């Protein structure tokens, strides 16, 4: 009998009631535990193989099938080559006018960040140092700099520094001067966030750091005004006593 009573069996048959779970024997429970343990062991082994380095695979030669290890070895080598090809830059390269096409506008498959600069302009030097830092961090993106007069003849100094972001030969973003970046107060986080908005780099930041700056400035301003008001009230109190 499936149910506790004959009436239960009729209701189960009619679909009006769910059948109670089947009671397992001790042998069936033991078999299920064994299957679960075997599955966990095989899964752990597979994860170990999938994440193994070339050195790890070499150490497994006596314990694993050679064909399986060779396939994993070739896959790992391919992954390493792809990673090396992807993260192949890492510097802020200086280029000249003749190389602009080959180094910037004719590139495909990755972003190119171009700094137009001129010696003697402090903000150009500031951005130069920031891009050096970001180039080391975001090695899949190509960072270059070029003297403004070589990139664009008669380019006005008032537009410097200028940052151009290229992808597949097209300009996808640009920054002309640091006016929108708090000028001399700009830092690597500000520019990293700006570059991330067009996909040129990946960032772990969740919000524009300039928003936090605005909040801090507003909070500080309110605090100063509040303190000033308290001081003025205090002065008035002393004046009344006189």
Backbone as CSV, one residue per row, in Angstrom:
resi,resn,N_x,N_y,N_z,CA_x,CA_y,CA_z,C_x,C_y,C_z
1,UNK,0.835,-1.182,0.000,0.000,0.000,0.000,0.885,1.253,0.000
2,UNK,0.591,2.253,-0.884,1.413,3.461,-0.962,1.116,4.399,0.193
3,UNK,-0.222,4.543,0.491,-0.612,5.421,1.577,-0.770,4.654,2.868
4,UNK,-1.194,5.370,3.908,-1.379,4.728,5.196,-2.664,3.910,5.238
5,UNK,-3.651,4.309,4.402,-4.932,3.598,4.348,-5.313,3.358,2.905
6,UNK,-6.373,2.515,2.716,-6.877,2.252,1.365,-7.423,3.538,0.750
7,UNK,-8.038,4.385,1.583,-8.565,5.667,1.102,-7.430,6.550,0.570
8,UNK,-6.308,6.534,1.254,-5.146,7.281,0.796,-4.689,6.782,-0.569
9,UNK,-4.711,5.449,-0.737,-4.293,4.880,-2.020,-5.199,5.349,-3.151
10,UNK,-6.512,5.412,-2.886,-7.462,5.859,-3.913,-7.199,7.316,-4.272
11,UNK,-6.970,8.175,-3.274,-6.725,9.589,-3.503,-5.408,9.811,-4.270
12,UNK,-4.423,8.975,-3.944,-3.136,9.068,-4.652,-3.322,8.678,-6.107
13,UNK,-4.106,7.608,-6.332,-4.360,7.119,-7.689,-5.103,8.172,-8.512
14,UNK,-6.063,8.878,-7.862,-6.834,9.920,-8.545,-6.036,11.225,-8.726
15,UNK,-4.906,11.287,-8.097,-4.076,12.489,-8.205,-4.462,13.571,-7.236
16,UNK,-5.293,13.252,-6.266,-5.719,14.249,-5.286,-4.749,14.382,-4.123
17,UNK,-3.798,13.495,-4.078,-2.875,13.489,-2.949,-1.521,12.974,-3.426
18,UNK,-0.488,13.583,-2.896,0.845,13.149,-3.291,1.231,11.877,-2.561
19,UNK,1.914,11.010,-3.270,2.380,9.761,-2.656,3.482,10.074,-1.662
20,UNK,3.497,9.388,-0.539,4.556,9.619,0.449,5.905,9.173,-0.114
21,UNK,6.965,9.793,0.340,8.289,9.404,-0.162,8.594,7.943,0.162
22,UNK,9.285,7.343,-0.784,9.632,5.934,-0.611,10.659,5.793,0.499
23,UNK,10.432,4.821,1.361,11.361,4.560,2.449,12.507,3.698,1.924
24,UNK,13.716,4.214,2.091,14.889,3.505,1.582,15.396,2.498,2.604
25,UNK,15.907,1.402,2.062,16.531,0.416,2.937,17.930,0.891,3.291
26,UNK,18.556,0.239,4.263,19.917,0.614,4.648,20.888,0.423,3.495
27,UNK,20.690,-0.649,2.708,21.571,-0.906,1.564,21.423,0.196,0.514
28,UNK,20.195,0.647,0.276,19.966,1.704,-0.707,20.588,3.018,-0.237
29,UNK,20.454,3.311,1.048,21.062,4.526,1.597,22.580,4.468,1.457
30,UNK,23.161,3.309,1.746,24.610,3.130,1.632,25.070,3.336,0.189
31,UNK,24.308,2.803,-0.777,24.662,2.949,-2.201,24.622,4.419,-2.619
32,UNK,23.595,5.150,-2.125,23.491,6.573,-2.469,24.678,7.369,-1.916
33,UNK,25.071,7.029,-0.692,26.218,7.709,-0.079,27.490,7.427,-0.877
34,UNK,27.641,6.180,-1.311,28.815,5.810,-2.095,28.843,6.554,-3.428
35,UNK,27.663,6.658,-4.073,27.583,7.367,-5.357,27.935,8.841,-5.182
36,UNK,27.413,9.432,-4.112,27.686,10.849,-3.854,29.176,11.078,-3.595
37,UNK,29.782,10.187,-2.841,31.204,10.311,-2.529,32.049,10.166,-3.797
38,UNK,31.669,9.222,-4.656,32.401,9.007,-5.898,32.265,10.223,-6.823
39,UNK,31.054,10.763,-6.883,30.815,11.938,-7.727,31.657,13.122,-7.240
40,UNK,31.687,13.329,-5.909,32.460,14.430,-5.340,33.949,14.254,-5.619
41,UNK,34.413,13.007,-5.524,35.822,12.720,-5.774,36.189,12.984,-7.230
42,UNK,35.328,12.543,-8.145,35.594,12.744,-9.576,35.546,14.234,-9.936
43,UNK,34.597,14.954,-9.322,34.484,16.394,-9.586,35.727,17.125,-9.086
44,UNK,36.193,16.750,-7.896,37.395,17.370,-7.329,38.611,17.079,-8.205
45,UNK,38.695,15.845,-8.686,39.805,15.453,-9.545,39.794,16.248,-10.845
46,UNK,38.585,16.417,-11.428,38.472,17.153,-12.676,38.829,18.612,-12.497
47,UNK,38.389,19.207,-11.385,38.725,20.604,-11.104,40.230,20.766,-10.923
48,UNK,40.853,19.772,-10.289,42.304,19.809,-10.091,43.024,19.768,-11.428
49,UNK,42.544,18.921,-12.341,43.136,18.814,-13.674,42.933,20.105,-14.466
50,UNK,41.711,20.647,-14.385,41.388,21.852,-15.148,42.232,23.051,-14.712
51,UNK,42.577,23.110,-13.420,43.317,24.248,-12.884,44.813,23.996,-12.737
52,UNK,45.260,22.824,-13.183,46.662,22.452,-13.011,47.572,23.271,-13.924
53,UNK,48.726,23.639,-13.402,49.741,24.306,-14.206,50.518,23.249,-14.983
54,UNK,51.406,23.685,-15.859,52.220,22.726,-16.620,53.080,21.876,-15.680
55,UNK,53.576,22.487,-14.604,54.372,21.739,-13.620,53.518,20.694,-12.905
56,UNK,52.279,21.087,-12.574,51.368,20.142,-11.911,51.073,18.947,-12.817
57,UNK,50.846,19.224,-14.099,50.540,18.143,-15.044,51.712,17.188,-15.177
58,UNK,52.920,17.725,-15.109,54.101,16.867,-15.209,54.182,15.922,-14.015
59,UNK,53.805,16.421,-12.839,53.840,15.592,-11.631,52.766,14.514,-11.642
60,UNK,51.728,14.684,-12.463,50.623,13.721,-12.527,50.849,12.604,-13.555
61,UNK,51.986,12.623,-14.233,52.212,11.682,-15.331,52.092,10.218,-14.919
62,UNK,52.487,9.905,-13.699,52.437,8.511,-13.249,51.036,8.070,-12.841
63,UNK,50.159,9.036,-12.580,48.838,8.698,-12.044,47.704,8.875,-13.054
64,UNK,47.911,9.652,-14.092,46.825,9.954,-15.027,47.131,9.416,-16.420
65,UNK,46.061,9.250,-17.210,46.202,8.806,-18.586,46.997,9.839,-19.393
66,UNK,47.996,9.373,-20.152,48.877,10.272,-20.873,48.131,11.100,-21.924
67,UNK,47.153,10.495,-22.578,46.392,11.227,-23.599,45.602,12.380,-22.985
68,UNK,45.010,12.105,-21.819,44.253,13.142,-21.114,45.186,14.273,-20.704
69,UNK,46.346,13.910,-20.162,47.298,14.927,-19.732,47.823,15.747,-20.905
70,UNK,48.053,15.087,-22.053,48.558,15.808,-23.222,47.549,16.819,-23.728
71,UNK,46.268,16.440,-23.741,45.219,17.367,-24.162,45.168,18.574,-23.227
72,UNK,45.250,18.299,-21.924,45.234,19.388,-20.948,46.475,20.258,-21.083
73,UNK,47.617,19.631,-21.363,48.870,20.351,-21.525,48.789,21.318,-22.714
74,UNK,48.264,20.829,-23.834,48.140,21.669,-25.020,47.140,22.809,-24.791
75,UNK,46.065,22.501,-24.076,45.077,23.537,-23.775,45.675,24.612,-22.871
76,UNK,46.470,24.187,-21.883,47.093,25.150,-20.976,48.095,26.033,-21.720
77,UNK,48.865,25.445,-22.632,49.829,26.220,-23.422,49.103,27.254,-24.282
78,UNK,47.992,26.837,-24.888,47.203,27.745,-25.721,46.648,28.897,-24.882
79,UNK,46.184,28.590,-23.662,45.664,29.623,-22.772,46.755,30.616,-22.381
80,UNK,47.942,30.091,-22.111,49.060,30.947,-21.718,49.483,31.865,-22.869
81,UNK,49.478,31.324,-24.085,49.820,32.135,-25.254,48.787,33.233,-25.477
82,UNK,47.509,32.858,-25.329,46.435,33.837,-25.522,46.518,34.940,-24.481
83,UNK,46.830,34.569,-23.247,46.945,35.549,-22.163,48.133,36.477,-22.405
84,UNK,49.246,35.885,-22.857,50.437,36.693,-23.133,50.185,37.647,-24.295
85,UNK,49.466,37.179,-25.319,49.155,38.015,-26.470,48.219,39.151,-26.077
86,UNK,47.291,38.846,-25.177,46.323,39.847,-24.741,46.990,40.921,-23.886
87,UNK,47.850,40.500,-22.958,48.492,41.433,-22.032,49.929,41.715,-22.476
88,UNK,50.067,42.251,-23.665,51.398,42.370,-24.262,52.010,43.766,-24.178
89,UNK,51.308,44.733,-23.608,51.828,46.096,-23.624,52.491,46.435,-22.281
90,UNK,51.868,47.257,-21.458,52.410,47.509,-20.126,53.269,48.752,-19.979
91,UNK,53.421,49.538,-21.046,54.222,50.763,-20.963,53.502,51.909,-21.668
92,UNK,53.963,53.116,-21.391,53.512,54.288,-22.141,54.569,54.539,-23.205
93,UNK,54.249,54.169,-24.443,55.223,54.264,-25.526,55.169,55.649,-26.176
94,UNK,56.325,56.211,-26.490,56.345,57.467,-27.233,56.483,57.156,-28.712
95,UNK,55.634,57.760,-29.530,55.667,57.536,-30.965,55.834,58.868,-31.686
96,UNK,56.166,58.792,-32.968,56.332,59.999,-33.779,55.300,60.003,-34.897
97,UNK,55.254,61.080,-35.633,54.244,61.237,-36.677,54.221,60.090,-37.694
98,UNK,55.367,59.639,-38.213,55.323,58.566,-39.212,54.703,57.262,-38.708
99,UNK,54.782,57.027,-37.404,54.288,55.771,-36.844,52.830,55.845,-36.393
100,UNK,52.207,57.014,-36.515,50.859,57.187,-35.973,49.866,56.215,-36.611
101,UNK,49.938,56.047,-37.925,48.990,55.157,-38.596,49.177,53.717,-38.141
102,UNK,50.403,53.227,-38.181,50.644,51.820,-37.839,50.442,51.533,-36.356
103,UNK,50.736,52.509,-35.501,50.653,52.295,-34.058,49.273,52.611,-33.478
104,UNK,48.487,53.405,-34.223,47.203,53.860,-33.668,46.024,53.569,-34.592
105,UNK,45.965,54.242,-35.719,44.750,54.192,-36.535,44.576,52.894,-37.327
106,UNK,45.646,52.128,-37.511,45.527,50.873,-38.247,45.483,49.654,-37.334
107,UNK,45.425,49.855,-36.039,45.377,48.728,-35.098,43.949,48.184,-35.012
108,UNK,43.835,46.906,-34.711,42.520,46.275,-34.562,42.538,45.317,-33.374
109,UNK,41.379,45.192,-32.743,41.224,44.197,-31.689,41.565,44.659,-30.287
110,UNK,42.085,45.876,-30.126,42.378,46.380,-28.787,42.298,47.910,-28.786
111,UNK,42.155,48.464,-27.588,42.053,49.914,-27.431,43.445,50.553,-27.430
112,UNK,43.511,51.755,-27.968,44.742,52.545,-27.927,44.419,53.895,-27.294
113,UNK,45.120,54.213,-26.222,44.955,55.500,-25.539,46.121,56.394,-25.943
114,UNK,45.808,57.541,-26.528,46.836,58.445,-27.067,46.854,59.746,-26.262
115,UNK,48.013,60.112,-25.773,48.194,61.393,-25.080,48.886,62.372,-26.027
116,UNK,48.239,63.483,-26.318,48.868,64.589,-27.045,49.462,65.521,-25.990
117,UNK,50.773,65.744,-26.058,51.423,66.513,-25.002,52.433,67.495,-25.598
118,UNK,52.912,68.357,-24.715,53.990,69.271,-25.076,54.813,69.523,-23.832
119,UNK,56.122,69.484,-23.972,56.997,69.722,-22.829,56.791,71.130,-22.283
120,UNK,56.933,71.246,-20.971,56.809,72.559,-20.344,55.415,72.881,-19.846
121,UNK,54.454,71.994,-20.122,53.086,72.198,-19.631,52.867,71.252,-18.445
122,UNK,52.738,71.772,-17.232,52.661,70.929,-16.033,51.577,69.852,-16.087
123,UNK,50.401,70.181,-16.592,49.326,69.197,-16.620,49.621,68.064,-17.619
124,UNK,50.390,68.344,-18.643,50.813,67.282,-19.567,51.707,66.290,-18.824
125,UNK,52.609,66.821,-18.013,53.499,65.958,-17.239,52.713,65.146,-16.211
126,UNK,51.694,65.773,-15.618,50.841,65.083,-14.645,50.134,63.898,-15.294
127,UNK,49.505,64.127,-16.444,48.795,63.044,-17.137,49.773,61.993,-17.635
128,UNK,50.945,62.433,-18.039,51.983,61.503,-18.494,52.290,60.476,-17.406
129,UNK,52.475,60.935,-16.177,52.792,60.034,-15.061,51.608,59.125,-14.738
130,UNK,50.400,59.655,-14.827,49.205,58.849,-14.554,49.063,57.733,-15.588
131,UNK,49.272,58.057,-16.857,49.135,57.039,-17.905,50.242,55.990,-17.817
132,UNK,51.410,56.375,-17.349,52.467,55.379,-17.112,51.992,54.345,-16.091
133,UNK,51.372,54.843,-15.035,50.843,53.965,-13.970,49.740,53.063,-14.502
134,UNK,48.813,53.631,-15.272,47.689,52.850,-15.792,48.146,51.840,-16.845
135,UNK,49.186,52.186,-17.596,49.696,51.263,-18.617,50.235,49.986,-17.982
136,UNK,50.885,50.115,-16.842,51.402,48.935,-16.138,50.267,48.081,-15.591
137,UNK,49.189,48.726,-15.192,48.053,48.024,-14.591,47.165,47.365,-15.637
138,UNK,46.971,48.033,-16.771,46.054,47.539,-17.812,46.868,47.192,-19.063
139,UNK,47.490,46.026,-19.034,48.446,45.637,-20.063,47.788,45.214,-21.377
140,UNK,46.481,45.015,-21.369,45.789,44.656,-22.609,45.462,45.886,-23.443
141,UNK,45.639,47.063,-22.870,45.375,48.323,-23.567,46.704,48.978,-23.930
142,UNK,46.775,49.505,-25.114,48.005,50.154,-25.575,47.949,51.642,-25.229
143,UNK,48.973,52.115,-24.537,49.074,53.528,-24.167,50.261,54.144,-24.914
144,UNK,50.012,55.230,-25.635,51.087,55.919,-26.350,50.982,57.418,-26.113
145,UNK,52.078,58.098,-26.336,52.063,59.560,-26.276,52.789,60.092,-27.505
146,UNK,52.386,61.266,-27.940,52.985,61.896,-29.111,52.926,63.402,-28.927
147,UNK,53.960,64.077,-29.375,53.969,65.538,-29.278,52.811,66.093,-30.100
148,UNK,52.123,67.050,-29.524,50.899,67.555,-30.155,51.133,68.085,-31.565
149,UNK,52.288,68.754,-31.785,52.549,69.338,-33.101,52.814,68.264,-34.164
150,UNK,53.192,67.066,-33.725,53.395,65.973,-34.672,52.075,65.271,-34.984
151,UNK,51.218,65.160,-33.984,49.934,64.485,-34.193,49.001,65.331,-35.029
152,UNK,48.872,66.597,-34.665,47.981,67.533,-35.384,48.730,68.848,-35.546
153,UNK,49.091,69.172,-36.751,49.865,70.391,-36.994,49.087,71.636,-36.540
154,UNK,49.816,72.537,-35.874,49.242,73.787,-35.357,48.177,73.550,-34.286
155,UNK,48.256,72.410,-33.607,47.294,72.139,-32.531,47.557,73.116,-31.391
156,UNK,46.537,73.858,-30.940,46.753,74.902,-29.923,47.129,74.340,-28.550
157,UNK,48.076,74.984,-27.918,48.523,74.555,-26.590,47.398,74.625,-25.560
158,UNK,46.433,75.508,-25.778,45.341,75.656,-24.800,44.489,74.379,-24.706
159,UNK,44.613,73.485,-25.689,43.840,72.228,-25.677,44.604,71.074,-25.031
160,UNK,45.766,71.371,-24.480,46.594,70.314,-23.893,46.425,70.262,-22.377
161,UNK,46.568,69.078,-21.794,46.749,67.788,-22.476,45.446,67.309,-23.125
162,UNK,45.588,66.531,-24.189,44.440,65.907,-24.851,44.639,64.397,-24.848
163,UNK,43.572,63.677,-24.497,43.617,62.214,-24.537,42.601,61.731,-25.567
164,UNK,43.055,60.926,-26.499,42.176,60.325,-27.505,42.155,58.815,-27.295
165,UNK,40.973,58.223,-27.367,40.841,56.769,-27.209,40.365,56.176,-28.532
166,UNK,41.174,55.270,-29.071,40.863,54.633,-30.353,40.489,53.163,-30.159
167,UNK,39.606,52.687,-31.019,39.343,51.250,-31.112,39.069,50.932,-32.580
168,UNK,39.843,50.014,-33.113,39.734,49.648,-34.531,39.799,50.861,-35.452
169,UNK,40.725,51.773,-35.117,40.966,52.917,-35.977,40.013,54.082,-35.800
170,UNK,39.036,53.964,-34.930,38.042,55.021,-34.718,38.202,55.636,-33.326
171,UNK,38.011,56.962,-33.239,38.035,57.625,-31.930,36.704,57.366,-31.224
172,UNK,36.773,56.737,-30.047,35.551,56.407,-29.309,35.362,57.298,-28.080
173,UNK,36.400,58.046,-27.725,36.265,58.976,-26.598,37.423,59.963,-26.653
174,UNK,37.237,61.123,-26.051,38.302,62.118,-26.035,38.143,63.034,-24.831
175,UNK,39.289,63.513,-24.364,39.306,64.478,-23.258,40.234,65.613,-23.648
176,UNK,39.691,66.807,-23.759,40.472,67.979,-24.136,40.659,68.847,-22.899
177,UNK,41.869,68.905,-22.407,42.269,69.538,-21.147,41.685,68.781,-19.956
178,UNK,42.061,69.215,-18.763,41.593,68.566,-17.537,40.476,69.356,-16.861
179,UNK,39.825,70.213,-17.627,38.804,71.094,-17.043,37.706,70.316,-16.339
180,UNK,37.307,69.157,-16.894,36.240,68.353,-16.294,36.775,67.338,-15.290
181,UNK,38.084,67.385,-15.043,38.719,66.432,-14.134,39.365,67.131,-12.938
182,UNK,38.859,68.299,-12.581,39.388,69.059,-11.449,40.822,69.517,-11.659
183,UNK,41.237,69.628,-12.928,42.550,70.193,-13.231,43.697,69.484,-12.541
184,UNK,44.459,70.241,-11.752,45.649,69.695,-11.095,45.308,68.633,-10.046
185,UNK,44.045,68.521,-9.666,43.633,67.552,-8.649,43.352,66.162,-9.226
186,UNK,43.454,66.004,-10.544,43.151,64.713,-11.168,44.144,63.656,-10.703
187,UNK,43.665,62.432,-10.588,44.562,61.335,-10.223,44.268,60.107,-11.088
188,UNK,44.984,59.026,-10.845,44.872,57.822,-11.674,43.469,57.225,-11.626
189,UNK,42.832,57.275,-10.458,41.480,56.708,-10.343,40.486,57.460,-11.222
190,UNK,40.619,58.793,-11.271,39.721,59.593,-12.098,39.814,59.180,-13.570
191,UNK,41.041,59.077,-14.062,41.228,58.751,-15.474,40.917,57.289,-15.758
192,UNK,41.215,56.409,-14.805,40.862,54.995,-14.984,39.350,54.838,-15.127
193,UNK,38.606,55.544,-14.288,37.140,55.476,-14.364,36.655,56.014,-15.709
194,UNK,37.226,57.139,-16.126,36.836,57.734,-17.407,37.122,56.771,-18.560
195,UNK,38.269,56.143,-18.553,38.618,55.185,-19.604,37.721,53.954,-19.573
196,UNK,37.293,53.568,-18.377,36.446,52.371,-18.263,35.064,52.601,-18.854
197,UNK,34.608,53.846,-18.904,33.261,54.135,-19.409,33.125,53.808,-20.894
198,UNK,34.203,53.832,-21.642,34.127,53.484,-23.064,34.696,52.092,-23.320
199,UNK,35.071,51.390,-22.248,35.560,50.026,-22.396,37.053,49.903,-22.610
200,UNK,37.777,51.019,-22.554,39.216,50.980,-22.826,39.981,50.200,-21.763
201,UNK,39.506,50.219,-20.524,40.102,49.439,-19.435,38.978,48.864,-18.577
202,UNK,39.326,47.874,-17.790,38.383,47.314,-16.832,38.765,47.813,-15.444
203,UNK,37.766,48.164,-14.671,38.033,48.677,-13.331,37.163,47.974,-12.307
204,UNK,37.668,47.915,-11.083,36.899,47.334,-9.979,36.086,48.399,-9.255
205,UNK,36.270,49.653,-9.630,35.511,50.741,-8.992,34.044,50.662,-9.381
206,UNK,33.168,50.930,-8.426,31.716,50.843,-8.645,31.084,52.192,-8.954
207,UNK,31.779,53.273,-8.669,31.218,54.592,-8.943,32.331,55.563,-9.301
208,UNK,31.938,56.649,-9.925,32.871,57.684,-10.326,33.539,58.277,-9.087
209,UNK,34.869,58.189,-8.981,35.538,58.749,-7.787,35.323,60.240,-7.650
210,UNK,35.013,60.916,-8.761,34.747,62.362,-8.691,33.459,62.651,-7.939
211,UNK,32.520,61.682,-7.969,31.285,61.838,-7.198,31.596,61.890,-5.709
212,UNK,32.518,61.012,-5.292,32.933,60.998,-3.890,33.621,62.306,-3.530
213,UNK,34.404,62.827,-4.490,35.079,64.105,-4.235,34.069,65.220,-4.021
214,UNK,33.035,65.245,-4.879,31.996,66.271,-4.761,31.296,66.165,-3.420
215,UNK,31.014,64.903,-3.007,30.341,64.683,-1.724,31.200,65.192,-0.578
216,UNK,32.515,64.883,-0.636,33.421,65.321,0.423,33.532,66.837,0.462
217,UNK,33.586,67.442,-0.755,33.682,68.901,-0.812,32.432,69.544,-0.229
218,UNK,31.251,68.992,-0.599,29.980,69.522,-0.093,29.884,69.359,1.416
219,UNK,30.275,68.149,1.899,30.218,67.875,3.335,31.153,68.800,4.102
220,UNK,32.372,68.984,3.564,33.346,69.864,4.209,32.839,71.299,4.234
221,UNK,32.248,71.725,3.099,31.719,73.087,3.012,30.609,73.299,4.032
222,UNK,29.689,72.319,4.128,28.592,72.437,5.102,29.130,72.476,6.526
223,UNK,30.157,71.649,6.769,30.743,71.604,8.106,31.392,72.936,8.457
224,UNK,32.115,73.516,7.493,32.758,74.807,7.726,31.722,75.897,7.972
225,UNK,30.654,75.881,7.165,29.593,76.884,7.335,28.917,76.745,8.694
226,UNK,28.720,75.458,9.107,28.094,75.208,10.401,28.977,75.709,11.537
227,UNK,30.300,75.426,11.435,31.232,75.878,12.465,31.299,77.398,12.502
228,UNK,31.262,78.009,11.285,31.325,79.468,11.216,30.082,80.083,11.873
229,UNK,28.924,79.422,11.642,27.683,79.930,12.216,27.715,79.839,13.742
230,UNK,28.266,78.718,14.244,28.341,78.556,15.707,29.271,79.610,16.321
231,UNK,30.379,79.882,15.617,31.328,80.875,16.122,30.680,82.254,16.147
232,UNK,29.937,82.561,15.058,29.262,83.867,14.996,28.207,83.992,16.084
233,UNK,27.452,82.886,16.335,26.456,82.916,17.406,27.126,83.131,18.743
234,UNK,28.288,82.467,18.909,29.017,82.611,20.164,29.483,84.032,20.357
235,UNK,29.961,84.647,19.265,30.398,86.060,19.332,29.247,86.969,19.708
236,UNK,28.070,86.681,19.159,26.884,87.508,19.468,26.548,87.403,20.942
237,UNK,26.688,86.178,21.511,26.379,85.978,22.922,27.306,86.833,23.790
238,UNK,28.610,86.831,23.423,29.567,87.629,24.172,29.247,89.103,24.042
239,UNK,28.801,89.537,22.905,28.464,90.950,22.668,27.294,91.343,23.538
240,UNK,26.300,90.452,23.688,25.129,90.746,24.516,25.532,90.905,25.954
241,UNK,26.489,90.069,26.423,26.911,90.160,27.816,27.557,91.500,28.106
242,UNK,28.323,91.997,27.089,28.966,93.303,27.283,27.914,94.400,27.424
